[in-house]
Every structure is written in C-alpha cells, then in structure tokens.
Amino acid sequence: MKVVMKAIADVLPYGKNPRRNKKAVDAVASSIQQFGWNQPIVVDSEGVIIVGHTRYLAAQKLGLEKVPVVVAKNLTPDKVKAYRIADNKTNELAEWDVSLLSDELKELSEAGWGDFSGLAFSTMEIDALLSPLAEETKLSRPTVGSALEDEEGDEDEEYEEEEEEEEEEPRRYLEEEIEQDDEPVDADAEGSIHAFNENTVFKTSNRWGVPELIPSMCWDGDIKGVYAIEGDISPARIIQWGTIGLDERMRDHVVSFYAHDNRFEAAIWSKAVTSITKFQAIKPAALVMPDFSLWTNDPPLMNLYNVYRNYWCARYWQEAGLKVLPNILILNEQARDYVTLGMPKKLKAAAIQIRTTDGSDYQKKLFLTELNWWCSQIECEKIFVYGGEHRPWIEPSLPSGPEFVWITSFHRVRKEMGKC
C-alpha cells in the first residue's frame, strides 16, 4: 500500500455518500490534532473518496492543505461502490467490552490525561464510563468506531432531523431497564425496601413533599481524610464517587457525591434499586447525602427539584438500613424556604463541599453568608468540610458552635502526591 500526500483540493467527496457524517467532524478533527494523521483517505483513480469522508471534512475544518491518500487503482466501479458500503457497515458490527473500556479510560484519567474529546465519546459517556457503575453502562451504538470512520450525512436537512432526537440518546445507553410497579409505593407500608421502586413517595410534613431524614439513621462517626490511593485501608476515609469502583474497597468508608451531577445521576437516581442493593452488599460506613447542584442562575423550581432529589435519595438509603451523613445545601436567600425542609433540627455531624463557581469575592461572601444562616437554623456539633484547601479564606468567617473538620479534596491530594 502506497500512501502519498495529495492536495486537499484534488480530493473529491462522493456525491451520493449514504452516511451522514457532520456530527462526527469535530471529534475526528480533535483526534487528528491530538494523535496526528495515522489513517489515510482511500480514493479511486479519479480522486473520489471511497473511505474517509469524515477525515476529509475534518482536514477542511483544520485548514490542512495536504492529506495522506491511498489510491485504489485495482477496484472496478462496482467494487468501489460495494467497498464504500461495506466499510461503513462493518464499523457498526463491533461491540465494546465496557468493563475493559472503563479500565482503559480510568488509567488515562489517573495518568493525567485531561482531554477526552479526541476519543469521540460524549462528555456524558465519558462520565458514565468513569463511574463506579461503568460495567452497567450501555453503549447501544458504535460511538467511537462510527465517529472515527465514515458516518453520518452531508445533507443539512437530514442532520437537523438527527438533532431533534439528540436529547433522547443518553437515556438509551446510560439507563438500565429495571422492572418496577406502575404505582408509587407508600413508604410507610409494610415490607422491605426491596418492595419499593423509583416512584416511592415518602410522607412529609412540608408542603413541597421534600422527604425528611430519619435522625436515628444519620451517621455521627469520624472521617480521617480522603481515600486517594489504592491500599489505603485506614477506617472511615471519605471516598469521592467515581474515584474507585463500586466494590469492597468502599466497605467501612464514607462515600460522597461531590462531582458533576451526571457522574452519579445515572447510578443513584435513575438506578435507585440497583445501587441500593450494591451498597447493602458492600456495607460502607455511611453515604453522604447527594449533592445534586443548586445554581443561582437556575429557576427556583429547578433548584427545588434538586433539593427534593438530594433528600429523596438520602431517605431511601436510610429506609434500606444505610447510615447517611447529611449534606449541607445552601444557595442564596431566595432558597432558604426549602433547602432545610428535610433536615433534622439537631445533628451530630454534617458535611459540606466548598463550591464557589467562579472563585469571585461575591461567590465567597455568598457561600459564607448562607453557611452562617444554615448553622443558625440547624444545631450541628461537627461539620466535615470537603475542600479543606480553601480553609484560609473560609475559617475567619465561620459561625461559632460547630467543630469544623477539614478534608482536602481528592484531586488536590492526588496533585500533591504527583498522581495527576
């Protein structure tokens, strides 16, 4: 096989290419930028593309003047047509071993690989594959194979039709189909948690229906630090969701959900029954109440919904016999009406993540104001602060009363260890 560099102007796309490829162009362009050009375009004797339409469009996007080309001179017109179809179709037949794929991605992540765009997976797919429940992730379509080869169409009208369905795609490969009853189950009814489903409704005393935590099932132990390296078996370290697998390493430790929501949403919200069964088998010391994000620029209804999800998951776990470390939810003055609705008025311990979206003085002041307000509403003896590296600017303005225990974040610890 002879590869030659050919002016991109002399390479011609096939006008009747049946594959729509526009959505793959950015990913392939990113791949070329990261890894170089390791797969040539195949053209016929007239310079018309047989294989490589996506790479051709990516080269145009990158402004390349020349591209590597192989000229298939020995193929008849019929064989050219058949080869073009066969090449596109065979890319769809291979399947992923999700467990091995997840291991490869995690090794890249631990090695400090920061840009996954060249791999052609969506952000949601990457997050799912890096999560502890990666083995249950469903890749129902040939994501990488199709993106790096000759997919999808050139027709603008068809491309718009594909875009209309884009919102539904993540559910097809992130969610597991779980058999469940159609009707909600009253949480006060007889029967074990296994009789419940994702539609369980908990009786509450507040008008919004936010579930209330069970005080006796709130964890009041101690946390020694963050779990950052394999083999760290000292008791009750906080394990950040997604940093290790969902396995026996979590036993006797505290599992937190301080990450981008989609890293844990599909696992603990969409798969409540599945995840709770796994946690019961693993026996962690406690689960930190989830931290579905609250944002100042979101409508109050969206923030109220996330508050509901945070309390719902925590109460669900408690009903299953799992201890929960309450998580402090704060946002701004407008959110004070609902952020503490399900929280007991007295706590032995709680946790909070330091999260100031832009690090501005305004965000810092808002965080401290709302934390002080929360402590005026809830009597708490000890607060574990995840993000202890922020201690210098927080500590001078902390409320009196609770003992504050500082826990350096996983990523900062790994960075200080030279692991990332």
C-alpha positions in Angstrom: 0.0 0.0 0.0 1.5 3.3 -1.1 0.5 6.5 0.8 1.0 9.8 -0.9 0.4 13.4 0.2 -2.2 14.9 -2.0 -3.6 18.5 -2.2 -6.9 18.5 -0.4 -8.3 20.4 -3.4 -7.7 17.3 -5.5 -9.6 15.0 -3.2 -13.3 14.9 -4.1 -16.2 13.8 -1.8 -18.5 11.2 -3.2 -21.8 13.0 -4.0 -24.0 10.0 -3.1 -22.3 9.1 0.1 -25.1 7.4 2.1 -23.6 8.1 5.5 -24.3 11.3 7.4 -21.1 12.4 9.0 -21.3 16.1 10.1 -21.8 15.3 13.8 -18.5 13.3 13.8 -16.3 16.0 12.2 -15.4 17.9 15.4 -14.4 14.6 17.1 -12.3 13.4 14.2 -10.6 16.9 13.9 -9.8 16.7 17.6 -8.4 13.2 17.1 -6.1 14.4 14.3 -4.9 17.3 16.4 -4.1 15.0 19.4 -2.7 11.9 17.7 -1.7 13.0 14.2 -2.8 11.6 10.9 -2.5 7.8 11.2 -5.1 6.6 8.7 -5.1 7.8 5.1 -8.1 8.6 2.9 -8.8 6.0 0.3 -9.8 7.4 -3.2 -10.4 5.9 -6.6 -8.4 6.6 -9.7 -10.4 9.8 -10.2 -9.6 11.1 -6.7 -13.2 10.5 -5.5 -13.3 9.4 -1.8 -14.1 5.7 -1.2 -13.3 5.7 2.5 -12.6 8.7 4.6 -15.3 11.3 4.1 -15.2 12.3 7.8 -11.4 12.6 7.8 -11.7 14.8 4.7 -14.2 17.2 6.3 -12.1 17.3 9.5 -9.0 18.2 7.4 -11.0 21.0 5.8 -12.1 22.2 9.2 -8.4 22.2 10.4 -7.4 24.2 7.3 -5.0 21.5 6.0 -3.6 21.9 2.5 -2.5 18.3 2.0 -3.8 15.0 3.3 -2.4 11.4 3.1 -4.1 9.4 0.4 -4.1 5.8 -0.9 -5.3 5.4 -4.5 -7.2 2.1 -5.0 -6.4 1.6 -8.7 -7.3 -2.1 -8.8 -11.0 -1.7 -8.0 -13.8 -1.7 -10.5 -16.6 0.8 -10.2 -18.9 -1.8 -8.7 -16.2 -2.9 -6.2 -15.6 0.7 -5.2 -19.4 1.1 -4.5 -19.5 -2.1 -2.6 -16.3 -1.3 -0.6 -17.7 2.1 0.4 -20.9 0.5 1.8 -19.1 -2.5 3.4 -16.6 -0.2 5.2 -19.3 1.9 6.7 -21.4 -1.1 7.7 -18.6 -3.2 9.3 -17.8 -0.3 11.7 -21.2 -0.9 13.3 -20.7 -4.6 14.0 -18.1 -4.5 16.6 -19.1 -4.1 20.3 -17.4 -2.8 23.3 -16.3 -4.7 26.4 -17.5 -1.9 28.7 -15.5 -3.2 31.7 -12.2 -3.2 29.8 -13.0 0.1 28.1 -13.7 1.7 31.5 -10.4 0.4 32.9 -8.5 1.9 30.0 -10.2 5.3 30.4 -9.6 5.3 34.2 -5.9 4.6 33.6 -5.8 7.5 31.2 -7.5 9.7 33.8 -5.2 8.7 36.6 -2.2 9.3 34.3 -3.4 12.9 34.0 -5.0 12.7 30.5 -7.2 15.7 30.5 -8.7 16.0 27.0 -11.0 13.1 26.1 -12.5 14.9 23.1 -10.2 13.1 20.6 -11.8 9.8 21.7 -15.1 10.8 20.2 -17.2 9.9 23.2 -19.6 12.5 24.5 -19.0 14.0 27.9 -21.9 12.0 29.4 -20.5 8.8 28.0 -17.0 9.5 29.5 -18.6 10.3 32.9 -20.6 7.1 32.8 -17.6 5.0 31.8 -15.5 6.5 34.6 -18.2 6.0 37.2 -18.2 3.0 39.6 -21.2 1.6 37.8 -19.4 1.6 34.5 -20.0 -2.1 34.0 -23.7 -1.4 33.7 -23.3 1.4 31.1 -24.9 0.6 27.8 -23.3 1.7 24.6 -26.1 0.9 22.2 -24.5 2.4 19.1 -20.9 2.3 17.7 -19.7 5.6 19.3 -16.0 5.6 18.6 -16.0 3.3 15.6 -18.6 5.3 13.8 -17.2 8.7 14.7 -13.7 7.9 13.5 -14.8 6.4 10.3 -17.3 7.5 7.7 -20.5 8.2 9.3 -23.5 10.3 9.1 -24.6 12.5 6.4 -23.8 15.5 4.4 -27.4 16.7 3.9 -28.3 19.7 6.1 -31.9 18.7 6.2 -31.2 15.2 7.5 -28.7 16.5 10.0 -31.4 18.7 11.5 -33.7 15.7 11.8 -31.0 13.8 13.8 -30.5 16.8 16.1 -34.2 16.7 17.1 -33.6 13.2 18.6 -30.4 14.1 20.4 -32.0 14.7 23.8 -33.2 11.1 24.0 -29.9 9.4 23.1 -28.2 9.5 26.6 -31.0 7.5 28.2 -30.6 4.6 25.8 -27.1 3.9 26.9 -26.9 5.2 30.4 -30.1 3.8 32.0 -30.7 0.2 32.9 -34.2 -1.2 32.3 -35.4 -2.2 35.8 -38.7 -4.0 36.3 -40.9 -1.9 38.6 -44.5 -1.4 39.6 -46.5 1.2 37.8 -48.0 2.7 41.0 -46.0 4.5 43.7 -45.4 2.6 46.9 -46.2 4.2 50.3 -43.0 4.2 52.3 -45.0 3.6 55.5 -46.5 0.4 54.1 -45.3 -3.0 55.3 -42.5 -4.7 53.5 -38.8 -4.3 52.9 -37.1 -1.6 50.8 -36.9 -4.2 48.0 -40.7 -3.8 47.7 -40.1 -0.1 46.8 -39.3 1.3 43.5 -38.0 4.6 42.0 -41.5 6.0 42.3 -41.6 5.7 46.1 -43.3 8.6 47.8 -42.3 9.5 51.4 -44.8 11.1 53.7 -43.6 14.5 54.9 -44.8 17.5 56.9 -43.8 20.1 54.4 -45.9 21.4 51.6 -43.3 20.7 48.9 -43.2 17.0 49.7 -39.4 17.0 50.3 -38.6 13.8 52.2 -37.4 14.2 55.8 -34.2 12.4 57.1 -34.6 9.9 59.9 -32.5 11.3 62.8 -31.5 7.8 64.1 -30.1 6.9 60.7 -27.9 9.9 60.4 -24.2 8.9 60.8 -22.2 10.5 63.6 -18.8 8.9 63.2 -15.4 10.5 62.3 -13.6 10.9 59.0 -9.8 10.6 58.9 -9.2 12.1 55.4 -9.8 11.4 51.8 -9.2 8.0 50.1 -6.7 8.9 47.5 -4.5 5.8 46.8 -5.1 2.0 46.5 -4.5 0.1 49.7 -5.4 3.0 52.0 -7.4 0.9 54.4 -7.4 3.2 57.5 -11.0 3.5 58.7 -13.7 6.0 57.7 -12.0 7.9 54.9 -14.2 9.8 52.6 -14.3 8.2 49.1 -15.3 10.5 46.3 -17.7 8.9 43.9 -16.1 7.8 40.7 -12.5 7.6 42.0 -12.7 3.8 42.7 -15.0 1.0 41.7 -18.2 0.2 43.5 -16.7 -2.7 45.4 -15.4 -4.0 48.7 -12.9 -1.1 48.9 -15.8 1.1 50.0 -16.5 -1.1 53.0 -16.3 0.9 56.3 -15.6 4.1 54.4 -17.9 7.2 53.8 -18.9 7.6 50.1 -19.5 11.2 48.9 -21.1 12.5 45.7 -19.2 15.8 45.2 -18.8 15.7 41.5 -20.6 16.8 38.3 -24.2 15.6 38.7 -24.1 13.4 35.6 -21.2 11.4 37.2 -23.6 9.9 39.7 -27.1 10.8 38.5 -27.5 7.7 36.3 -26.2 5.4 39.0 -28.0 6.6 42.2 -31.1 8.4 40.8 -32.0 6.5 37.7 -30.9 3.2 39.2 -32.0 3.6 42.8 -32.9 -0.1 43.2 -29.7 -1.4 41.6 -27.4 0.9 43.6 -29.1 0.3 46.9 -28.6 -3.4 46.5 -24.9 -3.0 45.8 -24.5 -0.6 48.8 -26.2 -3.1 51.1 -23.7 -5.8 50.0 -20.6 -3.5 50.3 -21.6 -2.1 53.7 -20.0 1.4 53.6 -19.8 3.2 56.9 -22.1 5.9 55.5 -23.3 7.6 52.4 -23.1 11.3 52.2 -26.5 12.8 51.2 -26.2 13.5 47.4 -25.2 16.9 46.1 -27.3 17.5 43.0 -26.3 21.0 42.1 -28.1 24.2 43.1 -27.3 27.2 40.9 -28.0 30.9 41.4 -28.9 31.3 37.7 -31.4 28.4 37.6 -35.1 29.0 38.1 -36.2 28.3 41.7 -38.3 25.3 40.5 -35.2 23.6 39.2 -33.3 24.1 42.4 -36.3 22.8 44.4 -36.4 19.7 42.3 -32.7 19.0 43.0 -33.3 19.6 46.7 -36.0 17.0 46.5 -33.7 14.5 44.8 -31.0 15.0 47.4 -33.3 14.3 50.3 -35.2 11.5 48.4 -32.0 9.5 47.8 -30.8 10.0 51.4 -34.1 8.9 52.9 -34.3 6.0 50.5 -30.9 4.8 51.7 -31.9 5.2 55.3 -35.0 3.1 54.8 -32.8 0.4 53.4 -30.7 0.4 56.6 -27.8 2.5 55.4 -26.5 5.4 57.5 -26.4 8.8 55.9 -24.2 11.8 56.6 -26.4 14.8 56.0 -25.1 17.2 53.4 -25.5 21.0 53.9 -27.4 22.5 51.0 -27.1 26.3 50.6 -27.6 28.7 47.7 -28.9 32.2 48.4 -31.5 34.0 50.4 -34.3 33.0 48.0 -33.6 29.3 48.5 -33.8 29.4 52.3 -37.5 28.5 52.1 -36.7 24.9 51.0 -33.1 23.9 51.4 -33.5 22.7 55.0 -37.0 21.3 54.7 -36.0 17.6 55.2 -33.1 18.3 57.7 -33.4 17.3 61.4 -33.1 20.4 63.7 -30.3 18.7 65.7 -27.4 16.8 64.1 -24.3 15.2 65.5 -22.5 15.7 62.1 -23.0 17.0 58.6 -20.8 17.6 55.6 -20.4 20.4 53.0 -18.5 20.8 49.8 -16.7 24.1 49.2 -18.0 25.2 45.8 -17.7 28.7 44.6 -18.4 28.6 40.9 -16.0 31.3 39.8 -13.9 32.0 42.9 -15.0 35.6 43.0 -15.3 37.6 46.2 -19.1 37.7 45.6 -19.4 33.9 45.5 -17.2 33.6 48.5 -19.2 36.1 50.5 -22.5 34.4 49.4 -21.1 31.0 50.5 -20.1 32.2 53.9 -23.4 34.1 54.4 -25.5 31.1 53.6 -23.4 28.7 55.7 -23.8 31.0 58.7 -27.5 31.1 58.1 -27.7 27.3 57.8 -25.9 27.0 61.2 -28.4 29.4 62.7 -31.2 27.0 61.7 -29.7 23.6 62.4 -27.9 22.7 65.6 -24.9 20.7 64.4 -22.0 19.6 66.5 -19.5 18.8 63.8 -19.2 19.7 60.1 -16.8 17.9 57.7 -15.6 20.4 55.1 -14.7 18.7 51.8 -12.3 21.1 50.1 -10.1 21.9 53.0 -7.6 23.6 50.7 -9.9 26.6 50.9 -9.6 26.9 54.7 -7.6 30.2 54.7 -10.4 32.3 53.3 -13.2 30.4 55.0 -12.1 30.0 58.5 -12.1 33.6 59.7 -15.8 34.0 58.9 -17.1 30.6 60.2 -20.0 30.6 62.6 -19.3 29.7 66.2 -20.7 26.4 67.6 -19.8 23.5 65.3 -16.4 21.9 65.2 -15.1 22.1 61.6 -13.1 19.2 60.3 -11.1 20.0 57.1 -10.7 17.4 54.4 -8.6 18.2 51.4 -10.3 17.2 48.2 -9.4 14.1 46.3 -8.0 16.0 43.3 -5.8 18.3 45.4 -4.4 15.3 47.3 -3.7 13.4 44.1 -2.0 16.5 42.7 0.2 16.9 45.8 1.1 13.3 45.5 2.2 13.8 41.9 -0.5 11.5 40.7 -2.3 13.9 38.4 
